[in-house]
Amino acid sequence: MIPKTVLIIDDSPVVRKLLSNLVNRLLKTVTIYTAGTYDEAVSIMNEKTIDLAIFDYMLDEENEVTYNGIELAKIFKNKFPRSYSILCSAAMRFSYNIPELMRQDIINVYISKPLSENKLCDIINAVLEYNPSLV
């Protein structure tokens, strides 16, 4: 089944727009929500049901506080345990063990930036094959 709702969380408006366009082309009937901050993301998760979330690893806020996308992924998985999460990052070093987070089902896929349309298409297709119960 095709996800009906996707949440894209990235502090870069350019990346949010790029990801929105790519997801929209791949999943033509999907509703896309975007968030540029931690607070926006939490607000959307509290108000909407989300089938698929794409998280940026580092979210720089206006007040220069840096939030971690993994913390948002934990909130997301707690609220939507059957939904799918993708973590994206240009960072080379992490304070988290990514394979362990995947084993714990906090994140399902990690991909490095820059993102390409082909890479995103492959991952979304894998999401659909991995979790056909997404509605």
Secondary structure, 3 states (H helix, E strand, C coil): CCCCEEEEECCCHHHHHHHHHHHHHHCCCCEEEEECCHHHHHHHHHHCCCCEEEEECEEECCCCCEEEHHHHHHHHHHHCCCCEEEEEECCCCCCCCHHHHHHCCCCCEEEECCCCHHHHHHHHHHHHHHCCCCC
